[in-house]
Amino acid sequence: MDLSLLDIGHSYGRTRVLDAISLEIPAGQVLCIVGPSGCGKSTLLRMIGGLERPSQGRVMSRGEAPEGCLNPLTYVFQDFALLPWRTVAGNVALVLEDHGLGRARRAAIVADVLARTRLSEFAGALPRQLSGGMRQRVAIARALAVNPAVMLLDEPLSALDAQTRELLMEDLVGLWTRAPFTAVYVTHNLAEAVRLGHRIVVLSRRPGRIREIVTIDTPLAGRTTGDAGLEKVQAHLWDLMREEARAADAELLDV
Ligand SMILES: Nc1ncnc2c1ncn2[C@@H]1O[C@H](COP(=O)(O)OP(=O)(O)OP(=O)(O)O)[C@@H](O)[C@H]1O
C-alpha cells in the first residue's frame, strides 16, 4: 500500500503548524522526517495515521494492505507503551485479540515476531525486568505482529542511550533487510535518519513546510556509523536545519 499526502496544512487555533505538505510514501521504503523542535513532525505523523484530521489537504492510500494485515497503520512510540502487568508475549498477543484468529494462529504469530526481534527467551518476562532497548524491541515486535501496511515510528529510539540506539538501529536494518516494511520514522537524530531512511524529508520550522527531500541510495544493510558518504549527507541535513533549529530553540525559551 502506498500513501500520498496531498497539500496538507494544519492549524491549532491561530497557530499554523503545517503548510503545503505533499509527499509520496511508497511501499517498502523507510521515510524519515526531520526538522527543528515544534515544526509539526509528530502532528504530521498523527495525520498519516488518521489520529487527527488535517485542516487542509488529505492523506490517500493506494493498493492493498499486505496479506494478514490486522492494522494498516501501526504506531511505535518513544515510551514503548507496554502494559506493565503483561508479559512480553502477553503484550504482543494483546494486539491479536478480537481479530477472530484461533489460539494456535495467535501463538504462531507471537512466536514468529519474538524470534524476529530476538526476544523468544524473554517471552515470559515482565516489562520492568527488561532494559529500555529490549522494551522497545517488544514494542517493535508488537507492531510487526499486526503486519502493518505502514509502521509509524515517533522518536522510537530517543529514550535510549547511544549504545542501545546503535543496537536497535542494527535490529531495524536487519528486520527490514529480511522482510522489507514500509515506515515513516520521525526523529530529531540526523545520524538515525541517514542510517535508516531511504528518503529523508527535512521540514522547516513552524509552520513545517518541506525544505528538501534527500534520497540515499546506499542499501540499509551497507550503511555503517562513521561512513564518510553518510556523514556528508548528515552534514548537509544539519546545514539545512542549523539556523532554524537555533531559532526554534530560542522561540521555545521565550514561551
Ligand atoms: N493538540 C494540540 N493542540 C495545540 N497545539 C498543539 C497540539 N499538538 C501539537 N501542538 C503544537 O503544534 C506544534 C507542533 O507540534 P509537534 O509535536 O507536531 O512538533 P514536533 O516537530 O514533533 O516537535 P518536537 O520535535 O519537539 O517533538 C507545537 O508548537 C505544539 O505545541
The ligand as an SDF file (V2000), in Angstrom:
LIG
                    3D

 31 33  0  0  0  0  0  0  0  0999 V2000
   -3.1800   19.0750   20.2890 N   0  0  0  0  0  0  0  0  0  0  0  0
   -2.5380   20.2290   20.1450 C   0  0  0  0  0  0  0  0  0  0  0  0
   -3.1340   21.4050   20.4300 N   0  0  0  0  0  0  0  0  0  0  0  0
   -2.4870   22.5770   20.2940 C   0  0  0  0  0  0  0  0  0  0  0  0
   -1.2100   22.6890   19.8480 N   0  0  0  0  0  0  0  0  0  0  0  0
   -0.5720   21.5630   19.5500 C   0  0  0  0  0  0  0  0  0  0  0  0
   -1.1850   20.2750   19.6820 C   0  0  0  0  0  0  0  0  0  0  0  0
   -0.2760   19.3270   19.3090 N   0  0  0  0  0  0  0  0  0  0  0  0
    0.8400   19.9960   18.9580 C   0  0  0  0  0  0  0  0  0  0  0  0
    0.6580   21.3260   19.1030 N   0  0  0  0  0  0  0  0  0  0  0  0
    1.6430   22.3630   18.7730 C   0  0  0  0  0  0  0  0  0  0  0  0
    1.9510   22.1860   17.4030 O   0  0  0  0  0  0  0  0  0  0  0  0
    3.3390   22.4210   17.1730 C   0  0  0  0  0  0  0  0  0  0  0  0
    3.9440   21.1820   16.5270 C   0  0  0  0  0  0  0  0  0  0  0  0
    3.9880   20.1330   17.4770 O   0  0  0  0  0  0  0  0  0  0  0  0
    4.6080   18.7180   17.1350 P   0  0  0  0  0  0  0  0  0  0  0  0
    4.6160   17.9350   18.4060 O   0  0  0  0  0  0  0  0  0  0  0  0
    3.9210   18.1330   15.9640 O   0  0  0  0  0  0  0  0  0  0  0  0
    6.0760   19.1240   16.6900 O   0  0  0  0  0  0  0  0  0  0  0  0
    7.3850   18.2260   16.5920 P   0  0  0  0  0  0  0  0  0  0  0  0
    8.1100   18.7010   15.3890 O   0  0  0  0  0  0  0  0  0  0  0  0
    7.0210   16.7820   16.6590 O   0  0  0  0  0  0  0  0  0  0  0  0
    8.1260   18.6830   17.9130 O   0  0  0  0  0  0  0  0  0  0  0  0
    9.3240   18.0080   18.7090 P   0  0  0  0  0  0  0  0  0  0  0  0
   10.4510   17.8950   17.7450 O   0  0  0  0  0  0  0  0  0  0  0  0
    9.6220   18.9980   19.7910 O   0  0  0  0  0  0  0  0  0  0  0  0
    8.8180   16.6960   19.2230 O   0  0  0  0  0  0  0  0  0  0  0  0
    3.9480   22.7640   18.5180 C   0  0  0  0  0  0  0  0  0  0  0  0
    4.0050   24.1690   18.6260 O   0  0  0  0  0  0  0  0  0  0  0  0
    2.9730   22.2010   19.5070 C   0  0  0  0  0  0  0  0  0  0  0  0
    2.9810   22.9360   20.7080 O   0  0  0  0  0  0  0  0  0  0  0  0
  1  2  1  0
  2  3  1  0
  2  7  2  0
  3  4  2  0
  4  5  1  0
  5  6  2  0
  6  7  1  0
  6 10  1  0
  7  8  1  0
  8  9  2  0
  9 10  1  0
 10 11  1  0
 11 12  1  0
 11 30  1  0
 12 13  1  0
 13 14  1  0
 13 28  1  0
 14 15  1  0
 15 16  1  0
 16 17  2  0
 16 18  1  0
 16 19  1  0
 19 20  1  0
 20 21  2  0
 20 22  1  0
 20 23  1  0
 23 24  1  0
 24 25  2  0
 24 26  1  0
 24 27  1  0
 28 29  1  0
 28 30  1  0
 30 31  1  0
M  END
$$$$
